[in-house]
Amino acid sequence: MNETWVSVDLETSGAVPGLYNLVSIGATVINPLVGPRPKFYVEVYPHGGMEDPEALAVHGLAEEYLRKAGVDPKIAVTEFAQWAVDVANRPAETRPVFASWGSFDWMWMGYYLEKFGRRYTYPFGPNSLELKSYYLGLTKGTEWRMTAKGRMPKEDLRGAHTHNALDDAVEQAEMVEGWQRKYGSAGAV
């Protein structure tokens, strides 16, 4: 079965799931096979976690706002999982692969998929594609520190990192597509 790589970015109210809240989910497809790039975005209703003022300063989604505009976390996660299955099955049946910048987003989404979804972090399975590691492999790099966006060549970056989960998921997808054109698409969809 072929794969559909799903670029995912999350915003949260702090450093670790369980203690803090998932705030928003943004996702898109890397190298969509047909039509315009599909996108998913949802803001999540606060659900009992703490709020780190430094996290709020990053994304600007205050708990008061999310209490009015946020979606119940179980609904948000269920809709995201269904969206991932739907886009992975257009135009042919493929397996969705969770792709994110660093391990932070997968740590959070794995927790929420297990808590509110099905077993084994459905629909992605227990693993994810960590894009910094993918970049290191494509560039045949030898130093992890060179995967920091501030150290990457400017032509390997795309757009501005706004800390809006959807904007940042699109930015990641466009970066990966640019890397594949520049360095080759080893292991890519």
ABEGO torsion letter per residue (X at the ends): XBBBBBBBBBBBAEABBGABBBABBBBBBBGBABEBBBBBBBBBBBAGBBBBAAAAAAAGBBAAAAAAABBBAAAAAAAAAAAAAAAAAOABBBBBBBBBBEAAAAAAAAAAAAAABBBGGOAAEABBBBAAAAAAAAAGBABAAAABAAABBAAABBEBBAGBAAAAAAAAAAAAAAAAAAAEABGBX
